[in-house]
């Protein structure tokens, strides 16, 4: 077996395993669907309950890749406006 073939085969197998581990449908355990009206609004004026687990992700912010279905991610553009709200 040639080295290129072995590497390609290993990467293909890894990709299949990763696909199997990915969630099949987006969850709404963080209640993100209730706050979609905030998309396009300034993050400074966003009124989110303190009881929610919220992570505000601004441009160039480093974030962990762990998936927490009950945590709401609020993505913000360079202009300070909310661009996307989802769980994770």
C-alpha positions as CSV (number, residue, x, y, z in Angstrom):
1,X,0.0,0.0,0.0
2,X,1.3,3.4,-0.9
3,X,1.6,6.0,1.8
4,X,-0.8,8.4,0.0
5,X,-3.4,5.7,-0.2
6,X,-3.0,4.9,3.5
7,X,-3.4,8.5,4.5
8,X,-6.4,9.0,2.3
9,X,-8.1,5.9,3.7
10,X,-7.4,6.9,7.3
11,X,-8.8,10.4,6.7
12,X,-11.9,8.9,5.0
13,X,-12.5,6.6,7.9
14,X,-12.1,9.5,10.4
15,X,-14.6,11.6,8.4
16,X,-17.2,8.8,8.6
17,X,-16.7,8.5,12.4
18,X,-17.1,12.3,12.8
19,X,-20.3,12.3,10.8
20,X,-21.7,9.6,13.0
21,X,-21.0,11.6,16.1
22,X,-22.6,14.8,14.9
23,X,-26.0,15.7,16.2
24,X,-28.7,14.8,13.7
25,X,-31.0,17.7,14.3
26,X,-30.5,21.1,15.9
27,X,-31.8,21.2,19.5
28,X,-33.6,24.0,21.1
29,X,-32.8,23.1,24.7
30,X,-31.4,26.6,25.3
31,X,-34.7,28.2,24.0
32,X,-32.9,30.1,21.2
33,X,-36.1,30.0,19.0
34,X,-37.7,32.3,21.5
35,X,-35.1,35.0,21.0
36,X,-34.7,35.0,17.2
37,X,-36.4,38.5,17.1
38,X,-33.1,39.9,18.6
39,X,-31.2,39.0,15.4
40,X,-30.2,42.3,13.8
41,X,-30.6,44.2,17.1
42,X,-27.7,45.7,19.1
43,X,-26.3,43.2,21.6
44,X,-26.0,46.0,24.2
45,X,-29.8,46.3,24.3
46,X,-30.5,42.6,24.3
47,X,-32.7,41.6,27.2
48,X,-31.9,38.0,28.1
49,X,-32.9,36.4,31.4
50,X,-30.2,35.8,34.0
51,X,-31.4,32.2,34.3
52,X,-30.2,31.4,30.8
53,X,-26.6,30.2,30.1
54,X,-25.5,32.6,27.4
55,X,-22.2,32.9,25.6
56,X,-21.7,36.1,23.6
57,X,-19.3,35.5,20.7
58,X,-17.9,38.7,19.2
59,X,-15.6,38.8,16.1
60,X,-12.2,37.3,16.8
61,X,-13.3,35.8,20.0
62,X,-11.8,32.4,20.8
63,X,-14.4,29.8,21.9
64,X,-14.2,26.3,23.1
65,X,-15.6,23.6,20.8
66,X,-17.5,21.7,23.4
67,X,-21.2,21.4,22.6
68,X,-23.5,22.3,25.5
69,X,-27.1,22.0,24.3
70,X,-28.5,24.2,27.1
71,X,-26.1,27.1,26.4
72,X,-27.2,29.9,24.1
73,X,-24.6,31.2,21.7
74,X,-25.2,34.8,20.6
75,X,-23.0,35.7,17.7
76,X,-22.3,39.4,17.2
77,X,-20.9,41.2,14.1
78,X,-18.2,43.9,14.1
79,X,-21.0,46.5,14.2
80,X,-22.3,45.2,17.5
81,X,-25.5,43.7,16.0
82,X,-26.6,40.2,16.8
83,X,-26.1,38.0,13.7
84,X,-27.2,34.6,14.9
85,X,-28.6,32.9,18.0
86,X,-28.4,29.2,18.5
87,X,-27.7,26.5,21.1
88,X,-24.3,25.0,21.7
